[in-house]
Amino acid sequence: MDHTLERLLVRHALRLSVPAGPAGDGAGAALRFDAALRTAGFALSSPLLGELSGRSSETVVEVARWALEAVRERVGDHVRHHTYFLDFPHNVPDTREFWLECVRKALEDPEAREAVEAQLSTGVLNLLTLPSYGRCPHTYEELLAAHAELTPAAGDRLTVLHLGGAPEEETGALYLSLAGAVTPLNDEHLADLAVLAAHCADGPQPAEIPVRENRAVVNAARLRAGAAPLLDTVTDVLRLACALSGGDVTLRERTRFRALSRPLRRALLAGLDGVVAGVPEKLADVGPHREAWKRLGERLHPHEYPAWPHAAGVFAVARGEVLVPSPDARVEALLARGDVPGAAELLAVTPGRLFRALDRLLRSAADEAGREAVLAAAERVAPRVAGRVVLSVREHLQNRHDRSGAPRRLFVNRGGSAWVTADTRRDLPRDVQRRLLALVDGETRRRLPPPGRVLVDPGILDVALPLSGRASSGGFGVLPRGSVSAVDGELLRFFMYWKEARRTTDLDLSALLLDERYATISWLSYTELTTVEGRHSGDVTEAPDGASEFIELRLGAVRGTFVVPHVHVYAGENFEEVAESFFGYMLREGEQGGRPFEPRTVRMKSDLRGPGRVALPVAFRRDGEGRWHAHWLHLCLRGTPSANRVEDHRVSMAVLLRGAVEHAPVTVRHMVGLMRESGAEVTEWSGGPVPEEPVTYLGLGRPGGLAPGSRVVTPENLRDLVPA
C-alpha cells in the first residue's frame, strides 16, 4: 500500500493520522512501536499512543511499518553508515603512519609493487593507487560487532509524533499551507506540493497562491484534473509549460520541453492569449526568458491557432520581430537622465519592484526633493507590497552600515552559491534609514493577526525567518540560513553519506578550525586524521553502494572560535548528480559510546544539493562565555572540477564565513517584539504546564496539551510567521 501522503504529514508536521480500522487490543503492538521509534530518537505522544492502543494489532503494525521507515529516513538511518577505521573514534592512526602502512602493504602485494616502486622513484605517490587505501578493509557486520550499544543519556534527542486528524483533513490542510505559502519553498517542499496537488486539485483551494513557482505546480495538477489554470502573467504560462515537461518551474535551469498533447497546447495558448489580450503591456515580460519562449514555441505551434493572435504575439516578441521596451529599460533611461522621481513613479506600478530598488533610487537622488519623492512613493504603495518583500527590505536596512568599519556585502544566489565583497555604496542618510525602518516595521505590525497570548520557546528567538525557501535545504532539524541555535553536548560528531549514480564519485568530509579573526588554526580531513583530540573516520573513495565519513571533536579541547564542517567533491559526480548525499551532526555525552552513527543523537541532517563542488551547511562558534552555537549557512562554493581540498579553499571559506556570520537576518525575536508592540501578551516558556486557553505557540517543537484552537509555529511551518 502506498503511504506517500502519510509520509508527507510526518515530514512537515510530525503528525500521524491513524487510519480507519476495527477496534481491538493494540496496546502491546503500540508499545513495541513506541520502543522502536525511541531507538531512532522519536516517540509517540500520549494521545497518539492511546489512539493506537484501541485499534487492532494489524492496524498498528501497518502504521508502524511505514512510519518507522519515514522517521529513520528523516535522520539518515535508512542507510548503512560504514567507516574505514573499524574502531572509530578510537585507534585512529597518525596520518603519515597510516599512509606509510598503506605503502608497506602495497609493496608486499606482487600485483601492486612494481607500479608503486615506479611512483616512489619519481618522488610523487598517488594514494588512490594503493590497494588498501580508500576501501573499507572490513564488513559492516564486523563494524557493528566492534561497537557496544549506545548508553542512553539525558541529552539524547527525543522528537514527539503527535496525533493528527482524519487523513483527508490533514492532507488538505497541508496542501493549502504549502500552496498558499507567502515565501518560496525549497526543492523538497516544492516536490511535495506537486504530490499533494495531484490529490487535491479538485478540492478546496487557497484564496491566493502568491508564489509563482507554487502556482505553476498547482496549475499543472489543475490542467491534468480538467480545471482551468490560474494565470495572470505570461511568465505564469512559461512556468506551467516547464511543470508539464518535468522541468524547473523556478526558471533557473534550462527545461527541455516535451511534445505536448493537443489539449495541453490549446490550454497553454488560450491562457497566454487571455493574459496578453487583457493587458498588452505584459508582453514586456517576455524578454528575460526569450530563449525559453522560442524553444516552447517549437512545441506549441502557435501558427496553427489563428484564433489566438495575442499568443502568437508573445513568440514574435521572443524572436525579435516585435520590439517591446521592458520596464527595466524604461527605468534605466529615466535614471540616466537623472529623473529619479520619474523612475520611482514608474516602478510604483509594481510595488514590489519599487521596494527592491529603494536603496539605489535613494542613492541616485541628487537632492532632498528627489529622496522625498522616492520615500513618498514607497509610503503610498507599501500596503500593496508582499510581506516577505517588506521584511527583506527590513533585513537589507539593518545590514546597511556606514563604511567606516570596512563592511562587507554577502551575496547568495538562488542555488546557494555565495560570494563576499567590500561594500562600496554611498551611505544612506540616517534620517532616511530611520524613516524606512519605521515604514516597514509599521507595515509588518499592521498585518499581524489580532493580539492575544503568545507562548515563546526562547530557543527559537534567534531563528531566521525563511524569506526564501532557498535559504534552507531539505532534511531534519534544519533551520533557515542565518539562524543561530544552541549546541549542548560534550562531543560533536559530523557525518556525511553519499551514493554515486553513474560513475565513481569521491566526496570528502573536512572541518576547518578558525580563531576569532577567521585565521586558520588547523583542520581535520583525510590529510589530517587527528588534531586537538579530534578524529576523522578515514577516507572512502568510492560509493557504488553508498559510503560515509565522520569527524568527532571534543568541544572543550577545540582551540579557537569557529569549527566549519564542509564537504568537498574530490572526483566524480557533483551534489546535483549523485543518487543521494546528506550531511548532519550528532551530540554525545562523555564516554557515551555506541556505533559511529546513532540516530537518537542526530540533531540535524541536511540534504546536500547545489551547483558548487564545496558545500558548507553550518558552522559552529564559541561565544565569549565558552558556549557553542550553530550558525546555519546552506552555502556552496564553486570549487574546482576535481581534487578539492580544505587546504586549497580555507581562505575563501573564511571570507565567506565572516560575511555570513556578520550578516544580521530578520529573526523570530524581531517578530515577537512587533507582537508585543501590537498589544500581545508574550510569555517565554521553557517547559512545564501550558495555558488552558488557546495561544499562539512559537518554538522548536510542539508541546503536548495545547488547548484546541491554538496556533502552533515550529521550524516545520516557520513560513507561516511571515505575513502576507
C-alpha positions in Angstrom: 0.0 0.0 0.0 1.3 3.5 -0.9 1.7 5.7 2.1 3.2 8.7 0.3 0.7 11.2 1.7 1.0 9.9 5.2 4.8 10.3 5.0 4.4 13.9 4.0 2.4 14.6 7.1 5.3 13.1 9.2 7.8 15.2 7.3 6.0 18.5 7.6 4.0 18.3 10.8 5.3 15.4 12.8 1.8 14.1 12.9 0.3 10.6 12.3 -3.2 10.2 11.1 -4.5 6.9 12.4 -6.3 5.1 9.5 -9.8 3.9 9.9 -9.9 0.3 11.1 -11.6 -2.1 13.5 -11.3 -1.6 17.2 -9.1 -4.0 19.1 -6.4 -4.5 21.7 -3.4 -3.0 20.0 -1.7 -1.9 23.3 1.1 -4.4 23.0 1.8 -3.5 19.4 1.6 0.2 20.1 4.2 -0.1 22.9 6.5 -2.1 20.7 6.1 0.6 18.0 7.0 3.3 20.5 10.0 1.4 21.7 11.2 1.0 18.1 10.7 4.7 17.5 12.8 5.6 20.5 15.8 3.8 19.0 15.7 6.4 16.3 15.1 9.3 18.7 11.3 9.6 18.2 8.3 8.8 20.4 4.5 8.6 20.3 2.6 11.3 22.2 0.3 10.1 24.9 -2.9 10.8 22.8 -1.4 9.0 19.8 -0.3 6.0 21.9 -3.8 5.8 23.4 -5.5 6.0 20.0 -3.3 3.3 18.5 -3.8 1.1 21.6 -7.5 1.0 20.9 -7.0 -0.3 17.3 -6.4 -3.8 16.1 -2.8 -5.1 16.2 -2.8 -5.4 12.4 -3.6 -1.7 12.0 -0.9 -0.7 14.4 1.7 -2.9 12.7 0.8 -1.4 9.3 1.2 2.1 10.6 4.5 1.2 12.4 5.9 -0.3 9.2 5.8 2.8 7.1 6.1 5.4 9.9 9.4 3.8 11.1 10.8 3.9 7.6 9.7 7.6 7.3 11.4 8.8 10.5 14.5 6.8 10.0 14.9 8.4 6.6 14.5 11.8 8.1 17.5 11.4 10.4 19.6 9.4 7.9 19.1 6.0 9.5 17.8 4.4 6.3 21.3 3.6 5.0 24.4 1.7 6.3 27.0 4.0 7.8 30.3 2.2 7.4 33.6 3.7 8.4 37.1 3.0 7.1 38.6 2.7 10.6 36.9 -0.1 12.4 37.2 1.3 16.0 36.4 5.0 15.1 36.6 7.2 17.1 39.2 5.1 18.9 42.5 3.9 17.5 42.6 6.4 14.6 46.2 6.4 13.4 48.5 9.3 12.7 48.1 10.4 9.1 51.7 9.8 8.0 52.0 6.5 9.8 48.7 5.4 8.1 50.0 6.3 4.7 53.3 4.5 5.3 51.4 1.4 6.3 49.4 1.6 3.1 52.6 1.8 1.1 54.1 -1.1 3.0 51.1 -3.3 2.2 51.3 -2.3 -1.4 55.0 -3.2 -1.6 54.1 -6.6 -0.2 51.5 -7.1 -2.9 53.1 -8.7 -6.0 50.4 -7.1 -8.3 50.9 -3.6 -7.0 54.6 -3.5 -6.1 56.0 -2.5 -9.5 53.6 0.4 -10.0 54.2 1.7 -6.5 58.0 1.5 -6.8 57.8 3.4 -10.1 55.9 6.2 -8.4 58.2 6.3 -5.4 61.2 6.7 -7.8 59.7 9.9 -9.0 59.1 11.3 -5.5 55.3 11.6 -6.0 52.8 8.9 -4.9 49.1 8.8 -5.7 47.4 7.4 -2.6 44.4 6.3 -4.7 46.6 3.7 -6.5 47.4 1.9 -3.2 45.2 -1.2 -2.9 44.4 -0.7 0.8 43.6 3.0 0.6 40.0 4.3 0.3 38.2 0.9 0.5 36.9 -0.3 3.9 39.0 -3.3 5.0 36.2 -4.9 7.0 32.5 -5.6 6.6 29.6 -3.7 8.1 28.8 -6.6 10.3 32.3 -6.5 11.7 31.9 -2.8 12.4 28.7 -3.4 14.4 30.3 -6.2 16.4 33.2 -3.9 17.3 30.9 -1.3 19.0 28.9 -1.7 22.1 25.3 -0.4 22.2 24.7 3.3 22.9 24.3 4.1 26.5 21.2 6.3 26.9 21.8 9.8 28.1 19.6 12.6 29.3 20.8 14.7 26.4 19.7 12.3 23.7 17.2 13.8 21.3 13.5 12.7 21.6 11.2 14.1 18.9 7.5 13.5 19.6 5.0 12.4 16.9 1.5 13.8 17.5 -2.0 12.5 16.8 -3.4 14.0 13.6 -7.0 14.2 12.4 -8.6 12.3 9.5 -6.1 11.6 6.7 -8.1 13.6 4.1 -8.4 16.6 6.5 -4.7 16.6 7.3 -3.7 16.2 3.7 -5.9 19.0 2.6 -4.6 21.3 5.3 -1.0 20.6 4.4 -1.8 21.2 0.7 -3.4 24.6 1.5 -0.5 25.5 3.7 2.1 24.8 1.0 0.2 26.1 -2.0 -0.7 29.3 -0.2 2.7 29.9 1.3 3.9 33.5 1.0 7.6 32.6 0.7 9.1 30.3 -1.9 9.5 26.7 -1.0 12.8 24.7 -1.1 13.2 21.9 -3.7 12.0 19.2 -1.3 8.8 21.1 -0.3 8.1 22.0 -3.9 8.2 18.4 -4.9 5.9 17.6 -2.0 3.5 20.2 -3.2 3.3 18.5 -6.6 2.4 15.2 -5.0 -0.3 16.9 -2.8 -1.7 18.9 -5.7 -2.3 15.8 -7.7 -4.6 14.6 -5.0 -6.1 18.0 -4.0 -6.5 19.8 -7.3 -10.3 19.2 -7.4 -10.8 20.1 -3.8 -10.7 23.3 -1.7 -8.1 25.8 -2.9 -6.2 28.6 -1.1 -7.7 32.0 -1.5 -4.5 33.1 -3.2 -1.3 31.5 -4.5 1.2 34.4 -4.3 4.4 32.4 -5.1 4.7 31.9 -8.8 6.6 28.6 -8.6 3.9 27.2 -6.4 1.2 28.4 -8.8 3.0 26.6 -11.7 2.9 23.3 -9.8 -0.7 23.7 -8.8 -1.6 24.7 -12.4 -0.1 21.6 -13.8 -2.3 19.5 -11.5 -5.4 21.6 -12.3 -4.9 21.0 -16.0 -4.5 17.3 -15.6 -7.7 17.3 -13.5 -9.6 19.2 -16.2 -9.7 22.6 -14.4 -8.6 25.9 -15.8 -5.1 27.2 -14.8 -4.6 30.3 -12.7 -2.7 32.8 -14.9 -2.2 36.5 -14.8 1.3 36.9 -16.4 2.9 35.5 -19.5 5.7 34.0 -17.2 2.9 32.0 -15.4 2.3 30.2 -18.7 6.1 29.6 -19.2 6.4 28.1 -15.7 3.3 26.0 -16.3 4.9 24.6 -19.5 8.1 23.8 -17.5 6.0 21.9 -14.9 4.2 19.9 -17.6 7.6 19.0 -19.1 9.0 17.9 -15.7 11.4 20.9 -15.8 12.4 23.7 -13.4 9.5 26.0 -12.6 11.9 28.5 -10.9 13.4 29.1 -14.4 16.9 28.8 -13.0 17.7 25.7 -15.1 17.1 25.1 -18.8 14.0 23.0 -19.4 13.8 20.5 -22.3 10.2 20.9 -23.3 8.4 17.7 -24.2 5.9 17.2 -27.0 2.6 18.2 -25.6 -0.8 16.8 -26.4 -3.2 19.0 -28.5 -5.5 19.7 -25.5 -2.5 20.9 -23.4 -1.2 23.1 -26.3 -4.6 24.6 -26.7 -4.9 25.3 -23.0 -1.5 27.0 -22.8 -2.1 29.1 -25.9 -5.6 30.1 -24.8 -4.3 31.1 -21.4 -1.4 33.1 -23.0 -3.8 34.9 -25.3 -6.1 35.8 -22.5 -3.3 37.3 -20.4 -1.9 39.5 -23.2 -5.4 40.5 -24.6 -6.3 41.9 -21.1 -3.0 43.8 -20.6 -0.9 44.1 -23.7 1.9 45.7 -21.7 2.6 42.3 -20.2 4.5 41.4 -23.4 7.4 43.3 -21.8 7.9 40.2 -19.5 8.9 38.0 -22.5 12.4 39.5 -22.9 14.1 38.0 -19.8 13.3 34.4 -21.0 13.5 35.0 -24.7 15.3 31.7 -25.5 12.9 29.6 -23.4 9.9 31.1 -25.3 11.5 30.3 -28.6 12.0 26.7 -27.6 8.5 26.5 -26.3 7.1 27.9 -29.5 8.6 24.9 -31.3 6.3 22.7 -29.2 3.2 24.8 -29.2 2.9 25.6 -32.9 1.1 29.0 -32.3 0.8 29.5 -36.1 -1.8 26.6 -36.2 -4.2 28.6 -34.0 -5.1 31.9 -35.7 -8.0 32.3 -33.2 -5.4 33.4 -30.6 -3.4 36.2 -32.2 -2.2 37.7 -28.9 -0.5 34.4 -28.0 1.3 34.4 -31.4 2.5 37.9 -30.5 4.4 36.6 -27.5 6.6 34.4 -29.8 7.0 37.3 -32.2 8.5 39.3 -29.3 10.7 36.4 -28.4 12.0 36.2 -32.0 12.7 39.9 -32.0 10.2 40.6 -34.7 8.3 42.9 -32.4 10.1 45.3 -30.0 8.6 45.9 -26.6 10.7 48.0 -24.2 10.9 46.4 -20.9 10.1 48.3 -17.7 13.7 47.9 -16.6 14.9 49.6 -19.8 12.5 52.5 -19.2 13.7 52.8 -15.6 17.3 52.8 -16.7 16.6 55.5 -19.3 15.0 57.8 -16.6 17.9 57.2 -14.2 20.3 58.0 -17.0 18.6 61.4 -17.3 18.7 61.9 -13.6 14.9 61.7 -13.3 14.7 59.7 -10.0 11.2 60.8 -9.2 10.0 59.6 -12.6 11.8 56.3 -12.1 10.1 55.9 -8.7 6.7 56.6 -10.2 7.2 54.1 -13.0 8.3 51.4 -10.5 5.3 52.2 -8.3 3.1 50.4 -10.8 4.7 47.2 -9.5 5.2 48.0 -5.8 7.5 45.1 -5.0 10.0 46.2 -7.7 9.9 49.7 -6.2 10.7 48.4 -2.7 13.6 46.3 -4.1 15.0 49.3 -5.8 14.7 51.7 -2.9 18.4 51.8 -1.9 19.5 52.5 -5.4 16.9 55.2 -6.0 17.7 57.0 -2.8 21.5 56.9 -3.6 20.8 58.2 -7.1 18.7 61.1 -5.9 20.6 64.4 -6.4 18.9 66.3 -3.6 16.4 66.2 -0.7 13.5 66.7 -3.1 14.4 63.6 -5.1 14.7 61.5 -1.9 11.4 62.8 -0.6 9.7 61.7 -3.9 11.1 58.2 -3.5 10.0 57.9 0.1 6.6 59.3 -0.6 6.1 56.7 -3.4 7.2 53.9 -1.1 4.8 55.0 1.7 2.0 55.2 -0.8 2.4 51.7 -2.2 3.6 49.9 1.0 0.2 48.3 1.7 0.4 46.5 -1.7 3.9 45.1 -1.2 4.2 41.4 -0.3 5.0 40.8 3.4 8.2 38.9 2.6 9.4 41.8 0.4 8.7 44.2 3.2 10.8 42.1 5.6 13.5 41.7 3.0 13.8 45.5 2.9 14.0 45.4 6.7 16.9 42.9 6.6 18.6 45.0 4.0 18.4 48.1 6.1 19.6 46.6 9.3 22.7 45.4 7.4 23.2 48.8 5.8 26.1 50.2 7.8 28.4 53.1 7.2 31.7 52.4 5.6 34.0 53.4 8.5 34.4 49.8 9.5 35.1 48.4 6.0 31.8 46.4 5.9 31.3 43.5 3.6 28.3 42.5 1.5 27.2 38.9 1.3 25.6 37.8 -1.9 23.8 34.4 -2.2 22.1 33.4 -5.4 19.0 31.1 -5.6 21.2 28.0 -6.0 23.1 28.7 -2.7 26.3 29.9 -4.4 27.8 32.7 -2.4 30.4 35.4 -2.5 31.5 38.3 -0.4 32.7 41.7 -1.5 33.5 45.1 0.1 30.6 47.4 0.4 31.4 50.4 -1.8 28.0 52.0 -1.8 27.4 55.5 -0.6 25.9 55.8 2.8 22.2 56.4 3.2 21.4 59.4 5.4 20.5 58.2 8.9 17.1 60.0 8.9 16.2 58.2 5.6 17.1 54.9 7.2 15.1 55.6 10.3 12.0 56.6 8.2 12.2 53.5 6.1 12.6 51.2 9.1 9.6 52.8 10.7 7.7 52.3 7.5 8.5 48.6 7.1 8.0 47.8 10.8 4.7 49.7 10.9 3.5 47.8 7.8 4.5 44.5 9.2 2.8 45.3 12.5 -0.4 46.2 10.6 -0.5 42.8 9.1 -0.1 40.8 12.2 -3.1 38.8 13.5 -5.1 40.2 16.4 -3.1 40.4 19.6 -3.6 37.6 22.0 -1.5 35.4 24.3 1.8 34.3 22.8 3.9 31.5 24.2 7.6 31.5 23.1 10.3 28.9 23.5 13.5 31.0 23.9 15.3 28.6 21.7 13.5 29.8 18.6 14.1 33.6 19.1 17.3 33.7 17.1 16.0 31.6 14.2 15.9 33.5 10.9 12.6 33.9 9.1 12.6 31.9 5.8 12.0 34.8 3.5 13.0 32.5 0.7 12.8 28.7 0.6 16.2 28.7 -1.0 17.6 29.7 2.5 17.4 26.1 3.7 17.6 22.6 2.4 15.5 19.5 2.9 16.2 17.3 5.9 15.6 17.1 9.6 16.2 19.7 12.3 17.3 22.2 9.6 16.9 25.9 10.3 17.0 28.8 7.7 20.2 30.5 6.7 21.3 33.0 9.3 19.7 31.2 12.2 21.6 30.7 15.4 20.9 27.8 17.8 22.5 26.5 21.0 24.8 23.4 20.9 24.6 21.5 24.2 26.9 18.5 24.4 30.5 17.4 25.0 31.2 15.5 21.8 30.3 16.9 18.4 30.3 14.4 15.6 29.7 15.2 11.9 28.6 12.7 9.4 28.3 12.6 5.6 26.8 10.0 3.3 26.7 9.7 -0.4 25.8 7.2 -3.1 27.1 7.6 -6.6 24.6 7.3 -9.5 26.6 6.5 -12.7 30.3 7.0 -12.1 32.9 6.6 -9.4 32.5 9.5 -7.0 34.6 10.6 -4.1 33.2 13.1 -1.6 35.4 14.2 1.4 34.2 15.4 4.8 36.5 18.0 6.4 36.4 20.5 9.3 38.2 23.8 9.4 39.2 25.4 12.8 39.5 29.2 12.9 40.3 31.7 15.5 38.3 34.9 16.3 39.9 36.7 13.4 38.9 33.9 11.0 42.6 32.8 10.6 43.2 29.1 10.2 44.3 27.1 13.3 44.1 23.6 11.9 41.8 21.2 10.2 40.5 17.6 10.1 40.4 15.8 6.8 41.9 12.8 5.0 45.2 14.7 5.1 45.0 15.4 8.8 43.2 12.5 10.6 43.9 13.7 14.1 44.3 17.1 15.7 43.2 18.8 19.0 41.7 15.5 20.2 39.6 15.4 17.0 39.5 12.3 14.8 38.5 11.5 11.2 36.9 8.1 10.4 39.1 7.6 7.3 38.9 8.4 3.6 36.5 6.4 1.5 37.0 7.0 -2.2 34.1 5.3 -4.0 30.4 4.7 -3.2 28.6 2.3 -5.6 26.6 1.0 -2.6 26.9 4.2 -0.5 29.6 5.4 1.8 30.0 7.5 5.0 32.7 9.6 6.6 32.7 11.0 10.2 34.6 13.6 12.2 34.4 13.8 16.0 35.6 16.8 18.1 35.6 17.2 21.9 34.4 20.8 22.1 36.3 21.5 25.3 39.6 20.7 23.5 38.9 22.9 20.5 41.3 25.9 20.2 39.9 29.0 18.6 36.4 30.3 17.9 35.0 28.5 14.8 34.5 25.0 13.6 33.5 24.9 10.0 32.5 21.4 8.7 32.2 21.1 4.9 32.0 18.6 2.1 34.3 18.6 -1.0 33.7 16.9 -4.3 37.1 15.4 -4.9 36.2 13.5 -8.0 33.2 12.3 -10.0 29.5 13.5 -9.7 28.6 16.8 -8.1 25.8 17.2 -5.5 23.1 17.6 -8.1 24.2 14.3 -9.9 24.7 11.8 -7.1 21.9 9.4 -6.2 21.9 10.7 -2.7 24.0 12.8 -0.4 23.5 14.4 3.0 25.3 15.9 6.0 24.5 16.1 9.6 25.8 16.3 13.1 25.3 14.4 16.4 25.9 15.4 20.0 27.0 12.9 22.7 27.9 13.0 26.3 31.4 12.0 27.5 32.0 8.3 27.1 28.5 7.5 25.8 29.9 5.2 23.2 27.7 3.5 20.6 28.2 3.0 16.9 29.6 5.7 14.7 26.1 6.6 13.7 23.4 6.6 16.3 20.1 8.1 15.1 18.9 9.2 18.6 21.9 11.5 18.9 21.3 13.2 15.5 20.4 16.9 15.9 20.4 17.8 12.2 20.5 16.0 8.8 20.6 18.2 5.7 20.4 17.2 2.1 23.5 18.2 0.1 22.3 19.9 -3.1 23.6 22.8 -5.1 25.6 23.8 -8.1 29.0 24.1 -6.4 31.6 21.5 -5.5 32.1 22.6 -1.9 29.2 22.6 0.5 29.0 24.5 3.8 25.8 23.5 5.6 26.5 25.0 9.0 29.3 26.4 11.2 29.9 26.4 15.0 31.0 29.3 17.0 32.1 29.7 20.6 31.0 32.9 22.3 32.8 34.9 25.0 31.5 32.7 27.8 32.6 29.5 26.2 29.2 28.4 24.9 28.9 26.9 21.5 26.2 27.9 18.9 25.4 26.6 15.4 25.3 29.3 12.6 23.2 28.0 9.7 24.8 28.7 6.3 23.4 26.5 3.5 26.1 27.9 1.2 28.3 26.4 -1.5 31.5 27.4 -3.3 32.1 26.7 -6.9 35.4 24.9 -6.2 37.5 23.3 -8.9 36.5 20.4 -11.3 38.5 17.9 -9.3 40.8 17.4 -6.3 39.0 20.0 -4.0 40.7 20.0 -0.6 40.4 22.1 2.6 44.0 23.3 2.2 43.0 25.0 -1.1 39.7 26.6 0.0 40.4 27.6 3.6 40.9 31.3 2.8 37.8 31.6 0.6 35.8 29.7 3.2 37.0 32.0 6.0 36.0 35.1 3.9 32.6 33.6 3.2 32.0 32.6 6.8 32.8 36.1 8.1 30.4 37.6 5.6 27.7 35.2 6.7 28.2 35.5 10.5 28.3 39.3 10.3 25.1 39.5 8.3 22.1 40.0 10.5 18.8 38.3 9.4 15.3 39.1 10.4 14.6 36.7 13.2 11.7 35.4 15.2 12.9 37.7 18.0 12.0 40.7 15.8 8.5 39.4 15.1 7.9 38.8 18.8 8.9 42.4 19.5 6.4 43.6 17.0 3.7 41.4 18.6 4.5 43.0 22.0 4.2 46.5 20.4 0.8 45.4 19.0 -0.5 44.5 22.4 0.1 40.8 22.5 0.8 39.2 25.9 4.1 37.4 25.3 5.4 34.8 27.8 8.6 32.8 27.5 8.1 29.1 28.0 10.8 26.5 28.8 8.7 23.6 29.7 6.0 22.7 32.2 2.2 23.2 32.0 0.8 25.2 29.1 -2.2 27.6 29.4 -5.7 26.2 29.3 -6.8 28.7 26.8 -5.8 28.8 23.1 -2.5 30.5 22.5 0.0 31.2 19.6 2.9 29.0 20.4 6.4 29.7 18.8 9.0 27.0 19.5 11.4 24.4 18.2 9.0 21.6 18.9 5.2 21.3 19.5 4.5 20.8 23.2 1.7 18.5 24.4 -1.5 19.7 26.0 -2.1 22.9 24.0 -5.8 23.9 24.0 -7.8 23.4 20.9 -7.7 26.4 18.6 -4.1 27.1 19.4 -1.8 28.3 16.6 1.5 26.4 16.5 4.6 27.7 14.7 7.7 25.5 14.7 10.6 25.2 12.2 8.4 22.9 10.0 6.0 25.7 9.3 8.0 28.8 10.2 7.0 30.4 6.9 3.5 30.9 8.4 5.0 33.6 10.6 5.7 35.8 7.6 2.7 38.0 7.0 1.0 38.1 3.5 
